[in-house]
Amino acid sequence: MDLAELGRLVEQGDGTTLEFKKSTGELREAMEAVCGMLNAFGNGKVLFGVTNAGEVVGQDVADRTLNDIANESRKLEPKADVTTIRAALPSGRTVLVVEARAVEPGPFTCAGRPLL
């Protein structure tokens, strides 16, 4: 994803199908938000590396970071199509865009809990 596309996403603001998280330290909460988006709309996105105020700060991303996202997304039931896209910042940090789409009809749960 290029910076212009990232900018357009951030301009939309935190809303019904878009969630901002400063870092993957908030991964569990982000996946709970995704679960709610899947139940309400069938899709949603979380941007890691963007504050609630819409400030793009990025984060350092290692293989473990991507593995953690994959592992957490497996807690969504029924299965959802979850894709992680990187947006490199000039600072060398990265914004991760996690997109989820329903593959099967819900209701969806996250770690066994239904969320709206």
C-alpha positions in Angstrom: 0.0 0.0 0.0 1.4 3.4 -0.9 1.3 6.5 1.3 -1.4 8.2 -0.7 -3.8 5.2 -0.2 -2.9 5.0 3.5 -3.6 8.8 3.8 -7.1 8.3 2.3 -7.8 5.5 4.8 -6.7 7.6 7.7 -8.8 10.6 6.4 -11.9 8.4 6.7 -11.4 8.3 10.4 -12.0 5.7 13.0 -15.5 4.4 12.3 -17.9 1.5 11.8 -15.6 -0.5 9.6 -12.3 1.1 10.3 -10.4 1.0 13.6 -7.1 2.7 14.5 -4.7 1.1 17.0 -1.3 2.7 18.0 0.4 -0.7 18.0 -0.1 -4.5 17.9 0.1 -4.3 21.7 -3.6 -3.8 21.2 -4.0 -6.9 19.1 -6.6 -8.7 21.2 -8.8 -5.6 21.3 -8.4 -5.1 17.6 -9.5 -8.6 16.8 -12.6 -8.1 19.0 -13.4 -5.0 17.0 -12.9 -7.0 13.8 -15.3 -9.6 15.1 -17.9 -6.9 15.7 -17.4 -5.5 12.2 -17.8 -8.9 10.7 -21.1 -9.4 12.6 -22.4 -6.0 11.7 -21.1 -5.4 8.1 -19.3 -8.6 6.9 -16.0 -6.7 6.6 -13.7 -4.3 8.4 -10.1 -3.0 8.7 -7.7 -2.2 11.5 -4.7 0.1 11.1 -1.9 -0.7 13.5 0.5 2.3 13.8 -2.2 5.0 13.8 -3.4 6.6 17.0 -7.1 7.2 17.9 -6.6 10.8 16.9 -5.5 9.7 13.4 -1.8 10.4 13.8 0.3 8.0 11.7 3.1 6.9 13.9 3.9 3.4 12.5 5.6 0.6 14.4 8.5 -1.7 14.0 7.4 -5.0 12.4 9.2 -8.3 12.8 8.2 -11.8 11.7 6.8 -12.4 15.2 4.4 -9.5 14.7 2.9 -11.0 11.6 2.7 -14.4 13.3 0.9 -12.9 16.2 -1.7 -11.3 13.9 -2.1 -14.6 12.1 -2.6 -16.5 15.3 -5.0 -14.0 16.7 -7.1 -14.0 13.5 -7.5 -17.8 13.8 -9.6 -17.1 16.9 -12.3 -15.8 14.6 -15.1 -18.3 14.0 -16.4 -19.1 11.6 -13.4 -18.6 9.4 -12.9 -15.1 7.9 -10.5 -14.1 5.2 -7.9 -11.9 7.0 -5.1 -10.2 5.0 -2.3 -8.1 6.4 -0.8 -5.3 4.2 2.3 -3.3 4.9 2.5 0.5 4.4 6.1 1.6 4.7 6.7 5.1 6.2 9.6 7.4 5.4 10.7 7.0 9.0 11.4 3.3 8.4 8.4 2.3 10.5 5.4 0.5 9.1 1.6 0.7 9.4 -0.1 -2.6 9.2 -3.5 -2.8 7.6 -5.5 -5.8 8.6 -8.5 -6.4 6.4 -11.1 -9.0 7.2 -14.0 -10.3 5.1 -16.6 -12.8 6.0 -16.1 -16.1 4.1 -19.1 -17.8 5.7 -22.2 -16.3 7.2 -22.0 -15.3 10.9 -22.6 -14.7 13.7 -18.9 -14.5 14.4 -17.1 -15.1 17.7 -13.6 -14.2 18.8 -12.0 -16.6 21.2 -15.4 -18.1 21.7 -17.1 -14.8 22.5 -19.8 -13.2 20.3 -19.1 -9.5 19.8 -21.1 -6.7 18.2 
